[in-house]
Amino acid sequence: MNRELDLALLRRFEPIVHFTHGEQFFPMDVEPFVESCSLWVQRPEQQPLQLVRQGRLSLRRLARPYFDEFGAVYFLKLTEPLGMTEMAKQTVRNSRLVSSDENVFRAGRGRLARVGYGSRLVDALFSLSLLARGRVPGDAAAAAANIYKQIQKKNEHYRYYGRVIRQGEWIVVQYWFFYLYNNWRSRFYGANDHESDWEMVCIYLSDRDVTEDDPSAEVDRFRPEWVAYASHDYHGDDLRRRWDDPEVQKVDDHPVIYAGAGSHASYFSRGEYLTELEIPFLAPLVNINERIQRFWHNTMRQYSATAGQNSSGGNIFRIPFVDYARGEGLSIGPGQEREWNEPGLLTPVPAWATQYRGLWGLYARDPFAGENAPAGPMYNRDGTVRKSWYDPLGWAGLDKVPPSDVVASVTHSDLVVLREHQIDLRSEIESKSHKLQSLGVKTAALSNQPHLKKTFQAEQKQIADLSNELDSLRSELAANWAILESLSNYADRLDKGDYGPARAHIQRAHEPASDSELRLSRAAEVWAAISIGVMLIFLVALVYLAQNSDFVRNYIVTGLVAVIALFAFLEAAFRGRLARLITTVTLVMAAVAVLVLLYEFFWPIVVLAILFTGGYILWDNLRELWR
């Protein structure tokens, strides 16, 4: 493809991005950002070393090759902490803005009110870990906002970077958005802050054939079929939506994106999304919890109010955060209050994207990596190439899906191959059947001939082997008939333009909170905020009293059970789940009662079970005789 066609495709399908009130950073050109940074290297067991000071760095200089020892991390540094005076001024300005401006961000229902005790406790531990692990300073976001305002004041612009890739039979149009800062934690109560942020969406086009007398322009040859938005830890099939999916909002051929406030994750619908952060070392506990939940739902048939919605959330070892993608703030895109400037083409890939493998911002040395800046569009933080860059089809689970105009031909081709295979199978079955019959006749002739015993046994083994082969062939023939029928029906639907349900591929759809969830009372939010702290205080007080009082010590177990029961009851009451709590307690008590009975009366229960089994067998057999 040529540069002009790439640019035309990017312009034709360029997205419209809606932001939330209070968003401070928008997609921009990378050059002024780089020119505002200094370049550093962090070598193992050494202090960070500045290589290029602020004001001397450029895209060309960034693209120079840097050779270093294993474990060295190159990174950009944008901000210096604000002084106390400047930080105080910034705080006063923000407070005045909040009181006077209707377009500032105001948090909705507390995220902790949407999850249970376990998740709240893990969240509290995560918050405490921020005090010990590497993180971006709290005032860095304010300094970054000042830098961004200066850049925009000098040259207001809104830019994306794009590339067009032909992969297999697909044409992939990629849009990369660069943000100067991710202030999800410090401004929107999210998981992390980090300097710079790269986000991406893909549109997948099929290239339809055109004749020489087709009046449509060259760009019109390409038809959008799928779109995929990068969003936190989602990957594969869950990332993408079919172009005709009602969830994919469009203005003409421009897909609509709702950007998460501060995080800049991309969503198909406006709303507030419960997003869970998974800590790597808790992964085994996450898996155990999910198995317990599957047993509880599938075996015990105890379903939550949101069962079957494929919503995120529900694992107590993941940390919940709310991503606000309300979409009522600034809109950027064709026909919006701000429009895109000339896009930056990444085909051919510029040297600053290919040569620099370091981080595009501060290396906070966060062991969880969340506070470390990301690498560029081409690389992961460890310097390896992003899958979304080298394999955009596999990244969105489309490597197994051909374009719609190819699906029919592939299906009909599979039908031809399968029908030919059925003919071969029938021929082989017929041949082997004749052979098996011949062997049967031969063994019948050899029977009762003592001197031919070895020959008879060899023929019997051959009959057994051939019978197994025939059974396998006939089973395959029967299974193939079912596949043929399914393929034929599918081919008929394709010929009529029916490509099946648009959402059949989705395993775990990320959906915003419903109106009913967002209407939870203020009391529930307050309870969610204080419950873990109050519970820990109660438990510590109980243990302390037990050490100083014989009476409390004698009833410590009863006291612990009472505290836990009280808090469980209050939690269920605030969240409207008393009925579910009663059902759960009843099932647990029934299970405990069964275990106690088994322990106390094991042998009598075994004897009764045997007597019951014998009596039932006797009754069933006699009933058959009387008939």
C-alpha positions as CSV (number, residue, x, y, z in Angstrom):
1,M,0.0,0.0,0.0
2,N,1.1,3.5,-0.7
3,R,1.3,6.4,1.7
4,E,-1.6,8.3,0.2
5,L,-3.9,5.3,0.5
6,D,-2.8,4.7,4.1
7,L,-3.6,8.3,5.0
8,A,-7.0,8.1,3.2
9,L,-8.0,4.9,5.1
10,L,-6.9,6.4,8.4
11,R,-8.9,9.6,7.7
12,R,-12.0,7.7,6.6
13,F,-12.3,5.6,9.7
14,E,-10.7,7.8,12.3
15,P,-12.4,7.4,15.7
16,I,-14.4,9.8,17.7
17,V,-13.2,9.9,21.3
18,H,-15.5,11.1,24.2
19,F,-13.8,12.0,27.5
20,T,-15.1,12.4,31.0
21,H,-15.4,15.8,32.8
22,G,-12.1,16.5,34.6
23,E,-9.8,14.8,32.1
24,Q,-6.6,16.8,31.8
25,F,-4.7,15.0,29.1
26,F,-5.6,14.4,25.5
27,P,-4.0,12.6,22.5
28,M,-1.0,14.7,21.3
29,D,2.1,14.8,19.2
30,V,5.1,13.0,20.8
31,E,7.7,15.6,19.7
32,P,6.9,18.4,22.3
33,F,6.7,15.7,25.0
34,V,10.2,14.3,24.2
35,E,11.6,17.8,24.0
36,S,10.3,18.5,27.5
37,C,12.0,15.3,28.9
38,S,15.4,14.3,30.0
39,L,16.9,10.9,29.2
40,W,18.1,8.6,32.0
41,V,19.5,5.1,32.5
42,Q,19.0,2.9,35.6
43,R,21.7,0.3,35.9
44,P,21.5,-2.6,38.4
45,E,22.5,-1.6,41.9
46,Q,23.3,1.9,40.9
47,Q,21.7,5.3,41.1
48,P,19.9,6.6,38.0
49,L,22.2,8.4,35.6
50,Q,21.1,11.3,33.4
51,L,22.3,10.9,29.8
52,V,20.6,13.9,28.2
53,R,19.3,16.9,30.2
54,Q,16.0,18.5,29.6
55,G,15.9,20.8,26.7
56,R,18.6,18.9,24.7
57,L,16.5,15.8,23.9
58,S,14.9,15.4,20.5
59,L,13.2,12.5,18.5
60,R,16.4,12.2,16.5
61,R,18.6,11.9,19.5
62,L,16.2,9.5,21.2
63,A,16.5,7.2,18.2
64,R,20.2,6.8,18.6
65,P,21.2,3.2,19.5
66,Y,22.2,2.7,23.1
67,F,24.2,-0.3,24.2
68,D,24.4,-1.3,27.9
69,E,24.7,-4.1,30.3
70,F,21.9,-6.6,31.0
71,G,19.3,-5.2,33.3
72,A,19.8,-1.6,32.4
73,V,16.6,0.4,31.9
74,Y,16.5,3.5,29.8
75,F,13.7,6.0,30.6
76,L,12.5,9.5,30.0
77,K,11.8,11.8,32.9
78,L,9.2,14.6,32.4
79,T,8.5,16.3,35.7
80,E,10.3,17.5,38.8
81,P,8.3,17.6,42.0
82,L,6.5,20.9,42.6
83,G,7.7,23.1,45.5
84,M,5.5,23.5,48.5
85,T,4.5,27.0,47.5
86,E,3.6,26.0,43.9
87,M,1.8,22.9,45.2
88,A,-0.3,25.0,47.6
89,K,-1.2,27.4,44.8
90,Q,-2.2,24.5,42.6
91,T,-4.4,23.1,45.4
92,V,-6.2,26.4,45.9
93,R,-6.8,26.8,42.1
94,N,-8.2,23.3,41.9
95,S,-10.5,23.8,44.9
96,R,-11.9,27.0,43.3
97,L,-12.4,25.2,40.0
98,V,-14.3,22.4,41.7
99,S,-16.6,24.9,43.4
100,S,-17.3,27.0,40.3
101,D,-17.1,24.7,37.3
102,E,-19.8,22.2,36.5
103,N,-17.5,20.4,34.1
104,V,-15.1,19.0,36.8
105,F,-15.0,15.4,37.8
106,R,-17.2,14.2,40.6
107,A,-16.9,10.6,41.7
108,G,-20.0,8.4,41.6
109,R,-20.8,5.5,43.8
110,G,-17.8,4.2,45.7
111,R,-16.0,1.3,44.0
112,L,-15.7,-0.5,47.3
113,A,-19.5,-0.6,47.7
114,R,-19.6,-2.9,44.6
115,V,-17.4,-5.7,46.0
116,G,-17.2,-7.7,49.2
117,Y,-15.0,-7.9,52.2
118,G,-12.2,-9.9,50.6
119,S,-11.7,-7.5,47.8
120,R,-11.8,-4.5,50.3
121,L,-9.1,-6.1,52.4
122,V,-6.9,-6.8,49.4
123,D,-7.5,-3.3,48.3
124,A,-6.4,-1.9,51.7
125,L,-3.2,-4.0,51.6
126,F,-2.6,-2.7,48.0
127,S,-3.0,0.9,49.2
128,L,-0.5,0.2,52.1
129,S,2.0,-1.3,49.6
130,L,2.1,2.1,47.8
131,L,4.0,3.5,50.8
132,A,6.7,0.9,50.4
133,R,7.0,0.2,46.7
134,G,8.2,2.5,43.9
135,R,5.6,5.0,42.7
136,V,5.2,8.2,40.9
137,P,5.2,11.2,43.4
138,G,1.7,12.6,44.1
139,D,2.6,16.1,42.9
140,A,4.0,14.8,39.6
141,A,0.5,14.8,38.1
142,A,0.0,18.5,38.9
143,A,3.4,19.3,37.3
144,A,2.6,17.3,34.2
145,A,-0.8,19.1,33.9
146,N,1.1,22.4,33.9
147,I,3.5,21.2,31.2
148,Y,0.6,20.0,29.1
149,K,-1.1,23.3,29.4
150,Q,2.0,25.1,28.3
151,I,2.4,22.8,25.2
152,Q,-1.2,23.3,24.3
153,K,-1.1,27.1,24.8
154,K,1.9,27.3,22.5
155,N,0.3,25.0,19.8
156,E,-3.1,23.5,20.6
157,H,-3.4,20.2,18.7
158,Y,-5.0,16.7,19.0
159,R,-3.2,14.0,17.1
160,Y,-3.1,10.3,16.7
161,Y,-0.5,8.0,15.1
162,G,-1.7,5.4,12.5
163,R,-0.4,2.5,10.5
164,V,-2.1,0.3,8.0
165,I,-1.0,-3.4,7.9
166,R,-2.0,-6.2,5.5
167,Q,-2.0,-9.4,7.4
168,G,-3.3,-12.4,5.6
169,E,-6.5,-11.5,3.9
170,W,-7.2,-8.6,6.3
171,I,-6.3,-4.9,6.1
172,V,-5.7,-3.6,9.7
173,V,-6.0,0.1,10.4
174,Q,-4.3,0.9,13.7
175,Y,-4.8,4.1,15.6
176,W,-2.3,4.9,18.4
177,F,-3.0,7.6,20.9
178,F,-0.2,9.2,23.0
179,Y,-1.1,10.9,26.3
180,L,1.4,13.0,28.2
181,Y,0.3,11.5,31.6
182,N,-1.8,8.8,33.2
183,N,-3.3,10.3,36.4
184,W,-5.9,7.6,37.1
185,R,-4.8,7.2,40.7
186,S,-4.2,10.7,41.8
187,R,-7.3,12.3,40.2
188,F,-9.8,9.5,39.6
189,Y,-9.2,7.1,42.5
190,G,-7.8,4.5,40.2
191,A,-4.9,1.9,40.3
192,N,-1.9,3.8,39.2
193,D,-0.2,7.0,37.9
194,H,2.6,7.0,35.3
195,E,4.2,9.5,33.0
196,S,3.0,9.0,29.4
197,D,0.4,6.6,28.1
198,W,-0.1,4.8,24.8
199,E,-3.5,3.5,23.8
200,M,-4.6,1.8,20.6
201,V,-7.7,0.7,18.6
202,C,-7.8,-1.5,15.5
203,I,-10.3,-1.6,12.6
204,Y,-10.2,-4.7,10.5
205,L,-11.2,-4.3,6.8
206,S,-11.9,-6.8,4.0
207,D,-10.7,-5.9,0.5
208,R,-13.6,-6.6,-1.8
209,D,-12.9,-7.1,-5.6
210,V,-13.8,-4.3,-7.9
211,T,-14.1,-4.3,-11.7
212,E,-12.5,-1.7,-13.9
213,D,-15.8,0.0,-14.5
214,D,-16.6,0.2,-10.8
215,P,-17.2,3.9,-10.1
216,S,-16.3,3.7,-6.4
217,A,-13.1,5.3,-5.3
218,E,-10.2,3.1,-4.3
219,V,-10.7,3.6,-0.6
220,D,-14.3,2.4,-0.9
221,R,-13.0,-1.1,-1.8
222,F,-12.3,-1.7,1.9
223,R,-15.2,-2.7,4.1
224,P,-15.0,-2.6,7.9
225,E,-16.0,-5.8,9.6
226,W,-14.5,-5.8,13.1
227,V,-13.2,-3.2,15.6
228,A,-11.0,-3.9,18.7
229,Y,-10.3,-1.5,21.6
230,A,-7.4,-1.9,24.0
231,S,-8.7,-2.0,27.5
232,H,-6.6,-3.0,30.5
233,D,-6.1,-6.7,30.8
234,Y,-8.7,-7.8,28.2
235,H,-7.3,-9.7,25.3
236,G,-8.3,-12.0,22.4
237,D,-12.0,-12.4,21.5
238,D,-13.3,-10.2,24.3
239,L,-11.5,-7.2,22.8
240,R,-13.3,-7.0,19.6
241,R,-16.8,-6.4,18.3
242,R,-18.3,-7.0,14.9
243,W,-19.0,-3.8,13.0
244,D,-22.7,-4.4,12.9
245,D,-22.9,-5.1,16.7
246,P,-25.3,-2.5,18.3
247,E,-22.7,-1.9,21.0
248,V,-20.4,-0.4,18.4
249,Q,-21.5,3.2,18.2
250,K,-20.7,5.0,14.9
251,V,-21.0,8.3,13.3
252,D,-21.0,7.4,9.6
253,D,-17.8,5.2,9.3
254,H,-16.2,6.7,12.5
255,P,-16.4,4.4,15.6
256,V,-17.1,6.1,18.9
257,I,-14.7,5.5,21.8
258,Y,-15.5,6.3,25.5
259,A,-12.1,6.9,27.1
260,G,-11.5,6.0,30.8
261,A,-10.9,9.1,32.9
262,G,-7.1,9.2,33.6
263,S,-6.5,5.6,32.5
264,H,-7.5,6.4,28.9
265,A,-8.6,2.8,28.4
266,S,-11.1,2.5,25.5
267,Y,-14.8,1.3,25.9
268,F,-17.6,0.8,23.5
269,S,-20.3,2.3,25.8
270,R,-20.4,5.2,28.2
271,G,-20.6,4.3,31.8
272,E,-18.7,3.4,34.9
273,Y,-16.7,0.1,34.7
274,L,-15.6,-2.0,37.6
275,T,-12.0,-3.1,36.6
276,E,-10.0,-5.5,38.6
277,L,-6.2,-5.4,38.9
278,E,-4.6,-8.8,39.3
279,I,-1.4,-9.0,41.4
280,P,1.0,-11.6,39.9
281,F,1.9,-13.3,43.2
282,L,-1.8,-13.7,44.0
283,A,-2.5,-15.6,40.8
284,P,-2.7,-19.0,42.4
285,L,-5.2,-17.7,45.0
286,V,-7.2,-16.2,42.1
287,N,-7.4,-19.6,40.4
288,I,-8.5,-21.4,43.6
289,N,-11.2,-18.8,44.2
290,E,-12.5,-19.1,40.7
291,R,-12.7,-22.9,41.1
292,I,-14.7,-22.5,44.3
293,Q,-17.0,-20.1,42.6
294,R,-17.6,-22.5,39.7
295,F,-18.4,-25.3,42.2
296,W,-20.7,-22.9,44.1
297,H,-22.5,-21.9,40.9
298,N,-22.5,-25.1,38.8
299,T,-22.8,-27.8,41.5
300,M,-24.6,-26.0,44.3
301,R,-26.6,-23.9,41.8
302,Q,-26.2,-20.7,43.8
303,Y,-26.1,-17.8,41.4
304,S,-25.4,-14.2,42.0
305,A,-27.6,-11.4,40.9
306,T,-25.3,-10.7,38.0
307,A,-24.8,-14.3,36.9
308,G,-24.6,-14.9,33.2
309,Q,-23.8,-11.3,32.4
310,N,-20.1,-12.0,32.0
311,S,-19.3,-9.0,34.0
312,S,-15.9,-8.5,35.4
313,G,-15.4,-8.7,39.1
314,G,-16.2,-11.3,41.8
315,N,-12.7,-12.6,42.7
316,I,-11.7,-11.5,46.2
317,F,-8.0,-11.6,45.3
318,R,-8.2,-9.0,42.6
319,I,-8.2,-5.4,43.5
320,P,-11.3,-3.4,42.3
321,F,-11.2,0.0,40.7
322,V,-13.7,2.0,38.8
323,D,-12.9,3.3,35.4
324,Y,-15.1,6.3,34.6
325,A,-15.9,6.5,30.9
326,R,-18.9,8.8,31.1
327,G,-18.3,10.6,27.9
328,E,-19.8,13.9,28.9
329,G,-16.6,15.9,28.6
330,L,-14.5,17.0,25.6
331,S,-15.1,15.1,22.3
332,I,-12.4,14.8,19.6
333,G,-13.0,13.6,16.1
334,P,-14.8,14.4,12.8
335,G,-17.7,16.8,13.4
336,Q,-16.8,17.2,17.1
337,E,-15.9,20.3,19.1
338,R,-12.2,19.4,18.5
339,E,-11.0,17.7,15.4
340,W,-7.9,15.6,14.7
341,N,-4.9,17.3,13.3
342,E,-2.9,15.7,10.5
343,P,-2.2,12.1,11.7
344,G,1.3,10.9,12.2
345,L,2.0,7.9,10.0
346,L,3.8,4.9,11.4
347,T,4.3,3.3,7.9
348,P,7.2,3.3,7.4
349,V,7.9,3.1,11.1
350,P,10.0,6.1,12.2
351,A,13.3,5.6,13.9
352,W,12.1,6.9,17.3
353,A,9.6,4.0,17.4
354,T,12.0,1.3,16.3
355,Q,15.3,2.3,17.9
356,Y,14.3,3.4,21.3
357,R,13.2,0.4,23.5
358,G,13.2,2.3,26.8
359,L,10.3,3.7,28.8
360,W,8.5,6.8,27.8
361,G,8.5,8.3,31.2
362,L,9.7,7.8,34.8
363,Y,11.0,4.4,35.8
364,A,9.5,4.2,39.4
365,R,11.0,0.8,40.1
366,D,7.5,-0.5,40.9
367,P,7.7,-4.3,41.3
368,F,4.1,-4.5,40.1
369,A,5.0,-2.3,37.0
370,G,1.8,-0.4,37.3
371,E,3.6,2.9,38.3
372,N,6.3,2.5,35.7
373,A,5.9,4.4,32.4
374,P,5.1,2.3,29.3
375,A,7.4,1.7,26.4
376,G,6.6,3.1,23.0
377,P,3.9,1.8,20.6
378,M,6.2,-1.0,19.3
379,Y,7.5,-2.4,22.5
380,N,6.6,-3.8,25.9
381,R,8.3,-2.5,29.1
382,D,10.9,-5.3,28.9
383,G,11.8,-4.4,25.3
384,T,10.1,-7.2,23.5
385,V,7.7,-6.4,20.6
386,R,4.1,-5.9,21.5
387,K,1.7,-8.6,20.1
388,S,-0.7,-5.9,19.0
389,W,2.2,-4.5,16.9
390,Y,3.5,-7.7,15.2
391,D,0.2,-9.7,15.2
392,P,-2.9,-7.5,15.4
393,L,-5.0,-10.4,14.2
394,G,-3.9,-12.7,17.0
395,W,-4.1,-9.9,19.5
396,A,-7.9,-9.6,18.9
397,G,-8.5,-13.3,18.3
398,L,-9.1,-12.8,14.6
399,D,-6.4,-15.0,13.3
400,K,-9.0,-17.8,13.1
401,V,-11.6,-15.7,11.4
402,P,-11.5,-15.0,7.6
403,P,-13.2,-11.9,6.1
404,S,-16.9,-12.3,5.3
405,D,-16.4,-12.5,1.6
406,V,-13.9,-15.4,2.1
407,V,-16.0,-17.3,4.7
408,A,-18.5,-18.6,2.1
409,S,-15.7,-19.8,-0.2
410,V,-13.8,-21.5,2.6
411,T,-17.0,-23.1,3.9
412,H,-17.9,-24.5,0.4
413,S,-14.3,-25.6,-0.1
414,D,-14.5,-27.5,3.3
415,L,-17.8,-29.1,2.2
416,V,-16.2,-30.4,-1.1
417,V,-13.2,-31.8,0.8
418,L,-15.4,-33.4,3.5
419,R,-17.8,-35.0,0.9
420,E,-14.8,-36.5,-1.0
421,H,-13.5,-37.8,2.3
422,Q,-16.9,-39.4,3.0
423,I,-16.7,-41.2,-0.4
424,D,-13.2,-42.5,0.4
425,L,-14.4,-43.6,3.9
426,R,-17.4,-45.5,2.4
427,S,-15.2,-47.2,-0.1
428,E,-12.7,-48.2,2.6
429,I,-15.5,-49.4,4.9
430,E,-16.9,-51.6,2.1
431,S,-13.5,-53.1,1.3
432,K,-12.7,-53.9,4.9
433,S,-16.3,-55.3,5.5
434,H,-15.8,-57.8,2.6
435,K,-12.4,-58.7,4.1
436,L,-13.9,-59.2,7.6
437,Q,-16.7,-61.4,6.2
438,S,-14.1,-63.5,4.4
439,L,-12.1,-63.8,7.6
440,G,-15.3,-64.9,9.4
441,V,-15.9,-67.6,6.9
442,K,-12.3,-68.8,7.1
443,T,-12.3,-69.0,10.9
444,A,-15.6,-70.9,10.9
445,A,-13.9,-73.5,8.6
446,L,-10.8,-73.7,10.9
447,S,-12.8,-74.2,14.1
448,N,-12.7,-77.7,15.7
449,Q,-9.4,-78.4,13.8
450,P,-6.8,-79.0,16.5
451,H,-3.8,-79.0,14.1
452,L,-4.8,-75.5,12.9
453,K,-5.0,-73.9,16.4
454,K,-2.3,-71.3,15.8
455,T,-3.7,-70.3,12.4
456,F,-7.2,-70.1,14.0
457,Q,-5.9,-67.8,16.8
458,A,-4.0,-65.6,14.3
459,E,-7.2,-65.2,12.2
460,Q,-9.2,-64.3,15.3
461,K,-6.7,-61.6,16.3
462,Q,-6.9,-60.2,12.7
463,I,-10.7,-60.2,12.9
464,A,-10.6,-58.3,16.2
465,D,-8.1,-55.7,14.8
466,L,-10.1,-55.3,11.6
467,S,-13.4,-55.0,13.6
468,N,-11.8,-52.2,15.7
469,E,-10.7,-50.4,12.5
470,L,-14.2,-50.7,11.0
471,D,-15.8,-49.4,14.2
472,S,-13.5,-46.4,14.1
473,L,-14.2,-45.7,10.4
474,R,-17.9,-46.0,10.8
475,S,-17.8,-43.7,13.8
476,E,-15.9,-41.1,11.8
477,L,-18.4,-41.5,8.9
478,A,-21.3,-40.9,11.2
479,A,-19.6,-37.9,12.9
480,N,-18.7,-36.4,9.5
481,W,-22.4,-36.6,8.4
482,A,-23.3,-34.3,11.4
483,I,-20.4,-32.0,10.4
484,L,-21.5,-32.0,6.8
485,E,-25.1,-31.1,7.8
486,S,-23.9,-28.3,10.0
487,L,-21.5,-26.9,7.3
488,S,-24.3,-27.1,4.7
489,N,-26.7,-25.2,6.9
490,Y,-24.0,-22.6,7.7
491,A,-23.2,-22.2,3.9
492,D,-26.9,-21.7,3.2
493,R,-27.0,-18.9,5.9
494,L,-23.9,-17.3,4.5
495,D,-25.4,-17.3,1.0
496,K,-28.3,-15.4,2.4
497,G,-26.0,-12.9,4.2
498,D,-26.6,-14.3,7.7
499,Y,-23.3,-14.4,9.5
500,G,-24.7,-15.4,12.9
501,P,-25.0,-13.6,16.2
502,A,-22.7,-10.6,16.5
503,R,-21.6,-11.4,20.0
504,A,-21.3,-15.2,19.9
505,H,-17.5,-15.0,20.2
506,I,-17.5,-13.0,23.5
507,Q,-16.6,-14.9,26.7
508,R,-16.3,-12.0,29.2
509,A,-18.0,-8.8,28.1
510,H,-16.9,-5.8,30.0
511,E,-20.1,-3.9,30.8
512,P,-20.7,-0.7,32.7
513,A,-22.6,-0.6,36.0
514,S,-26.3,-0.6,35.6
515,D,-28.6,2.1,36.8
516,S,-29.8,-0.1,39.6
517,E,-26.3,-0.7,40.8
518,L,-25.5,3.0,40.8
519,R,-28.6,3.8,42.9
520,L,-27.2,2.2,46.0
521,S,-27.6,4.4,49.1
522,R,-25.1,6.7,50.5
523,A,-25.1,4.7,53.7
524,A,-23.9,1.7,51.7
525,E,-20.9,3.7,50.4
526,V,-20.0,4.9,53.8
527,W,-20.3,1.4,55.2
528,A,-18.0,0.1,52.4
529,A,-15.4,2.7,53.2
530,I,-15.3,2.0,56.9
531,S,-16.2,-1.7,57.2
532,I,-12.7,-3.2,56.9
533,G,-11.1,-0.7,59.3
534,V,-13.8,-1.0,61.8
535,M,-13.7,-4.8,61.6
536,L,-9.9,-4.9,62.2
537,I,-10.4,-2.5,65.2
538,F,-13.1,-4.8,66.7
539,L,-10.9,-7.9,66.2
540,V,-7.8,-6.3,67.8
541,A,-9.9,-5.0,70.7
542,L,-11.4,-8.5,71.2
543,V,-7.9,-10.1,71.3
544,Y,-6.6,-7.4,73.7
545,L,-9.5,-7.9,76.1
546,A,-9.0,-11.7,75.9
547,Q,-5.4,-11.2,77.2
548,N,-6.7,-9.2,80.2
549,S,-9.9,-10.9,81.1
550,D,-10.6,-14.5,81.9
551,F,-14.2,-14.1,81.0
552,V,-13.5,-12.8,77.5
553,R,-10.8,-15.4,77.0
554,N,-13.2,-18.2,77.7
555,Y,-15.6,-16.8,75.1
556,I,-13.1,-15.6,72.5
557,V,-14.3,-18.0,69.8
558,T,-17.9,-17.0,70.5
559,G,-16.9,-13.4,70.3
560,L,-15.1,-13.8,67.0
561,V,-18.1,-15.6,65.5
562,A,-20.4,-12.9,66.8
563,V,-18.3,-10.1,65.3
564,I,-18.0,-11.9,61.9
565,A,-21.8,-12.6,61.9
566,L,-22.6,-9.0,62.8
567,F,-20.5,-7.6,60.0
568,A,-21.8,-10.2,57.5
569,F,-25.4,-9.3,58.4
570,L,-24.7,-5.5,58.1
571,E,-22.9,-6.1,54.7
572,A,-25.9,-8.1,53.3
573,A,-28.4,-5.5,54.6
574,F,-26.6,-2.6,53.0
575,R,-26.2,-4.4,49.7
576,G,-29.7,-5.9,49.6
577,R,-28.5,-9.5,49.8
578,L,-30.1,-10.7,53.0
579,A,-32.0,-13.5,51.2
580,R,-28.8,-14.7,49.6
581,L,-26.9,-14.6,52.9
582,I,-29.7,-16.7,54.6
583,T,-29.5,-19.2,51.8
584,T,-25.7,-19.4,52.0
585,V,-25.7,-19.8,55.8
586,T,-28.4,-22.5,55.5
587,L,-26.4,-24.5,53.0
588,V,-23.2,-24.2,55.0
589,M,-24.9,-25.2,58.2
590,A,-26.5,-28.2,56.4
591,A,-23.1,-29.3,55.1
592,V,-21.6,-28.9,58.6
593,A,-24.5,-30.9,60.1
594,V,-24.0,-33.7,57.6
595,L,-20.2,-33.9,58.4
596,V,-20.9,-34.0,62.1
597,L,-23.5,-36.8,61.7
598,L,-21.0,-38.7,59.5
599,Y,-18.3,-38.3,62.1
600,E,-20.5,-39.2,65.1
601,F,-22.5,-42.1,63.6
602,F,-20.3,-43.3,60.8
603,W,-20.8,-47.1,61.3
604,P,-24.5,-47.0,62.0
605,I,-24.9,-44.9,58.9
606,V,-22.9,-47.4,56.8
607,V,-25.1,-50.3,58.2
608,L,-28.3,-48.4,57.5
609,A,-27.1,-47.7,53.9
610,I,-26.3,-51.3,53.3
611,L,-29.7,-52.4,54.7
612,F,-31.5,-49.9,52.6
613,T,-29.6,-50.9,49.5
614,G,-30.4,-54.6,50.1
615,G,-34.0,-53.9,50.8
616,Y,-34.4,-51.9,47.6
617,I,-32.8,-54.5,45.5
618,L,-35.0,-57.2,47.0
619,W,-38.2,-55.2,46.5
620,D,-37.2,-54.3,42.9
621,N,-36.5,-57.9,41.9
622,L,-39.7,-59.3,43.6
623,R,-41.8,-56.6,41.8
624,E,-40.4,-57.8,38.5
625,L,-41.3,-61.4,39.3
626,W,-44.9,-60.4,40.3
627,R,-45.4,-58.8,36.9
